Amino acid sequence: MSERYQPLAERFGAAMKRDEPLARYTVARLGGPADALVVANSMTDLTDAVTLAARHDIPWIVLGGGANVLVADAGYRGLVIINHTKAVRFEEGGRVVAESGANLSTLARRCMNQGLAGLEWAVNVPGTVGGAVINNAGAHGGDMAGSVRWVEILSLEDRPHVELWGVGQMRYGYRSSVLKGERGRYVVLAATLILEPGRDPGELNARADSFVAHRKRTQPPGASLGSIFKNPPGDYAGRLIEAAGLKGTTIGGVQISPVHANFIVNTGEGTAAEYRALIALAQRTVQDKLGVALELEIELIGAWGDEGSVIGDQ
């Protein structure tokens, strides 16, 4: 074992895996091996893993549900921390405190069943609370910025310490926040949401079910990363890709969905390189034909040979 991982091995023992394939931890079922991987089942696990990696100069990333990320076929040269911190606490006045590894859609259902309104839009949004907080996840006219009030953050500035940020400090925008792209400096530990109490659970669930039905009608099933590109102002990325003649285009084992052109589906034997090639084709063709630059909504993670650096997000 490389000496650099010895402190992690001493802390996590056999729970630290070496050369672990990342495809099983991502929604698109793509991605090569991580040099090391640990599953954080508690807040102590999460903070210890991050702190040890930072202290010993080990590159690290945190993955939640594995949605919204494309991991390179070559994998990740460093430590991958799978965030399974899932505790949720319901307090008075519609206040909900959720750890960052909690599944977002499961949290939404739990809130609705307690008569708390405000997260119905999230019922079919994949991923975890932490990723949703960083990316300002949203759908059906709602987003995290509308519910988040406080974010508990592990800051690695100067020395590891916990900070509590108000929603204003998050600088939320469309599918973005001040934390996006700040890997290595901050980790979301938990979020406090303020929802509207006293609503009828049946009505909330019925509204959420209508969102689920709409998604089934308009979005493809199977192994995809969700929306690949952000919608440009006043337009839709899927419409632009279809207008550029790319709907249904296939490279290897991945395809621009014939159902919705802003989705790329791994048909079973695809690779991350093929996925990225389709992304590049869509960006280039839409730019050339329609004059619009499509901006990625997903994150690229790992050892992409042409990048020269490690990139990713929680």
Secondary structure, DSSP 8 states (H G I E B T S, - for coil): --GGGHHHHHHHGGGSEEEEESGGGSTT----EEEEEEEE-SHHHHHHHHHHHHHTT--EEEESS--SEEE-TT-EEEEEEEE----EEE-GGGEEEEETTSBHHHHHHHHHHTT-BS-GGGGG--SBHHHHHHHT-EETTEEGGGTEEEEEEEE-SSS-EEEEEEGGGG--BTTB-TTTT-TTTEEEEEEEEE-B-S--HHHHHHHHHHHHHHHHHHS--SEE-S--B---TTS-HHHHHHHTT-TT-EETTEEE-SS-TT-EEE-SS--HHHHHHHHHHHHHHHHHHH-----BSSEEES--TTTSS-----
